[in-house]
Amino acid sequence: MAQDNSAVAPCHAGTGAFVKPFLDAVRFENLRPGVLLGVGRFWPDLFDPALFTVNGIDHPETMSKAIAKRQAEFLAGRMMVQIAQRHLDVPTAQIRIGGRRGPVWPPGLCGSITHSSAKIACIVGTDPDALVGLDLEHVADDNAVRAIEKVALSGPEVALLRAQRCLDYATATTAIFSAKETLFKAINGRVGRHFGFDAAVLAAPPTPSAVVLGLAADLGPLFPAGRKFRIDLRRRSSYLLTWYYCAGNNDNPTAQGSGSVGRTCHSINVATDPNTAVS
Ligand SMILES: CC(C)(COP(=O)(O)OP(=O)(O)OC[C@H]1O[C@@H](n2cnc3c(N)ncnc32)[C@H](O)[C@@H]1OP(=O)(O)O)[C@@H](O)C(=O)NCCC(=O)NCCS
């Protein structure tokens, strides 16, 4: 992936001093034509509400009442999407908050947003009918592993993960948790209701690049029990990223994979110039 140098360039405060940007280390890649995956880093300590205005991003009233860290992650996600929109050469429309707290994509776009501590990622694509989900997780420590086992995994899934030798156990449990979050983001809008972690189960041992989930519950005509989803997985240092992308015209998403199978994955330079710091 290519470093987005324009996003990491320090912004002058006007006094000659360098001001660290709120959002930096931004990198984008093509998952396929018209679909961008972006990863970046933001600095919650540098958050200033004025950054919403500076970057032309709506500051919803509900958000302005949230703690600064929450506002910072919300802003960072919208800034990433804005950079993607510029690169995709589509209008930089606002991403509203939907009824189930999910992002409302403007006409002609699809996508997903995730944040974890100071990491931020998004997928933005130009197929409004695509299913898209994305999740970023810090690899679980012992306590978090136990919590994931309790909340998100069944007994057979724990046994399968313990038996496999492809990933260490903490990475494997984090990957399955993240894959389930990704699947939830991708399909809950079409399903039309909330569903729990038991609605999808691990269909095969995970590999370093993919987790295959199968629906254990019937989630409606589009999502019958047994339908499988190949979730892409990538580990970078202590973080795991999972994502799912299925084009709107793809009626056999299991066979086709999530869009990363056979993708031409090349780095791109993104021309971006938002002020990422307020002086
Ligand atoms: C909605 C949920 C998946 C968000 O995940 P999270 O790990 O808490 O947070 P992340 O940082 O990864 O993602 C947050 C982003 O997800 C997006 N999001 C929130 N709710 C969403 C929804 N219902 N659908 C799609 N995207 C949603 C938003 O863009 C949000 O960021 P923003 O508010 O700044 O715009 C999670 O809170 C949840 O409810 N999980 C339980 C349901 C589940 O996973 N079931 C398992 C099914 S097998």
The ligand as a MOL file (V3000), in Angstrom:
LIG
                    3D

  0  0  0     0  0            999 V3000
M  V30 BEGIN CTAB
M  V30 COUNTS 48 50 0 0 0
M  V30 BEGIN ATOM
M  V30 1 C -22.4950 -2.2820 15.1190 0
M  V30 2 C -21.1830 -2.9480 15.5620 0
M  V30 3 C -20.8750 -4.0940 14.6150 0
M  V30 4 C -20.0660 -1.8780 15.4700 0
M  V30 5 O -18.8060 -2.4510 15.6940 0
M  V30 6 P -17.7710 -1.9060 16.7810 0
M  V30 7 O -16.6320 -2.8840 16.8500 0
M  V30 8 O -18.4860 -1.5720 18.0300 0
M  V30 9 O -17.2140 -0.5600 16.2330 0
M  V30 10 P -16.3420 -0.2530 14.9160 0
M  V30 11 O -15.4090 0.8140 15.2760 0
M  V30 12 O -15.7760 -1.4590 14.2810 0
M  V30 13 O -17.4440 0.3210 13.9410 0
M  V30 14 C -18.1070 1.4840 14.2410 0
M  V30 15 C -18.7130 1.9580 12.9470 0
M  V30 16 O -19.5960 0.9580 12.4610 0
M  V30 17 C -20.6110 1.5940 11.7260 0
M  V30 18 N -21.8800 1.0430 12.1800 0
M  V30 19 C -22.4990 1.2450 13.3530 0
M  V30 20 N -23.6560 0.5570 13.3870 0
M  V30 21 C -23.7600 -0.0760 12.2030 0
M  V30 22 C -24.7440 -0.9210 11.6250 0
M  V30 23 N -25.8650 -1.2510 12.2790 0
M  V30 24 N -24.5320 -1.3810 10.3840 0
M  V30 25 C -23.4240 -1.0610 9.6910 0
M  V30 26 N -22.4490 -0.2530 10.1830 0
M  V30 27 C -22.6330 0.2240 11.4320 0
M  V30 28 C -20.5060 3.1090 11.9730 0
M  V30 29 O -19.9400 3.7000 10.8250 0
M  V30 30 C -19.5640 3.1860 13.1560 0
M  V30 31 O -18.7060 4.2910 13.1520 0
M  V30 32 P -19.2590 5.7980 13.2780 0
M  V30 33 O -20.3930 5.7410 14.2480 0
M  V30 34 O -18.0950 6.5840 13.7460 0
M  V30 35 O -19.7150 6.1440 11.8860 0
M  V30 36 C -21.2530 -3.4980 17.0150 0
M  V30 37 O -21.3870 -2.4300 17.9130 0
M  V30 38 C -22.3880 -4.4410 17.2830 0
M  V30 39 O -23.5360 -4.0670 17.5180 0
M  V30 40 N -22.0760 -5.7680 17.3150 0
M  V30 41 C -23.0350 -6.7590 17.7240 0
M  V30 42 C -23.7360 -7.3520 16.5760 0
M  V30 43 C -22.9170 -8.3980 15.9330 0
M  V30 44 O -21.7850 -8.1930 15.6090 0
M  V30 45 N -23.4950 -9.5850 15.7580 0
M  V30 46 C -22.7580 -10.6570 15.1980 0
M  V30 47 C -23.3720 -11.1200 13.9420 0
M  V30 48 S -22.7000 -12.6630 13.4400 0
M  V30 END ATOM
M  V30 BEGIN BOND
M  V30 1 1 1 2
M  V30 2 1 2 3
M  V30 3 1 2 4
M  V30 4 1 2 36
M  V30 5 1 4 5
M  V30 6 1 5 6
M  V30 7 2 6 7
M  V30 8 1 6 8
M  V30 9 1 6 9
M  V30 10 1 9 10
M  V30 11 2 10 11
M  V30 12 1 10 12
M  V30 13 1 10 13
M  V30 14 1 13 14
M  V30 15 1 14 15
M  V30 16 1 15 16
M  V30 17 1 15 30
M  V30 18 1 16 17
M  V30 19 1 17 18
M  V30 20 1 17 28
M  V30 21 1 18 19
M  V30 22 1 18 27
M  V30 23 2 19 20
M  V30 24 1 20 21
M  V30 25 1 21 22
M  V30 26 2 21 27
M  V30 27 1 22 23
M  V30 28 2 22 24
M  V30 29 1 24 25
M  V30 30 2 25 26
M  V30 31 1 26 27
M  V30 32 1 28 29
M  V30 33 1 28 30
M  V30 34 1 30 31
M  V30 35 1 31 32
M  V30 36 2 32 33
M  V30 37 1 32 34
M  V30 38 1 32 35
M  V30 39 1 36 37
M  V30 40 1 36 38
M  V30 41 2 38 39
M  V30 42 1 38 40
M  V30 43 1 40 41
M  V30 44 1 41 42
M  V30 45 1 42 43
M  V30 46 2 43 44
M  V30 47 1 43 45
M  V30 48 1 45 46
M  V30 49 1 46 47
M  V30 50 1 47 48
M  V30 END BOND
M  V30 END CTAB
M  END
